[in-house]
Amino acid sequence: MAISVYFLPLALKSLPIRIAHLIWIGIGTIGTVILGIQLFDESKEVIKIFFILLIVIGIVGLRIFS
């Protein structure tokens, strides 16, 4: 968490706050899901992975087009 709090202000130097915040939330969500799968043996259903990929595509799209 401390790392993300450190990097958010750095990202705000080159991104609008709305985009930086969305990316920050997306990365946190993806990290939480990955840790849940790795550490707590949560399911690795195809639909779950599909929606995680949609989040990643959305983050990349926001970065490209902002």
N, C-alpha and C positions, 0 to 999 in steps of 0.2 A: 504494500500500500504506500509506503513512504517513497518508493521509486516512482510510482505513478503521480504522486503529489508533486514530486520534483520535476517531472517531465511535462506536466500540463502547462505551467507558465512558459516553458520553452516553446511548446507548440503554439501558444497564443501569440508569439511574436510573428508567426508567419501564416496563421489561420484565423478566420473569424471565430468568435467565441462559440457560436452555435455549432459550427462544424467540429471544432476541437472537442466540445463537450460530447457530441454524438459519437465521435471516434473513441473518446475516453470510456464512455459507457459501453460501447460495443466491445472494445478490447477487454474490459473488465468482465463482461458477460461471458465472452469466449473463454477467457482464462478460468473462470469459475467452473464452467462446464467441463473443460479439459481436466482440471484438477479433480473434479468429482468423478470423472471416468477413471482417472489414474489412481487416485488415493482411496476412493470409497466404492470402487467396483460398480458404479452406476452403469445402466444399460448403454450399449453402443448401437442403438437402432439406426437404421438407414435414414429414417425420416428426421431424426435428431441431428445427424451429421449434415443432412441436406439443409436444414434451417440454419445451422451454424455457418455453412458455406454461403448462404444468402446474406447473413450478417457481414461476413468478410467481403463479399462482393459489394455490398452497400457502402462499407467503409472505404474501399478502394475507389468506388464510383464517386463518393463525396470528395475524396482527395483529388481525384483527377479533374473533376468539373467545378471545383470551387476556386 
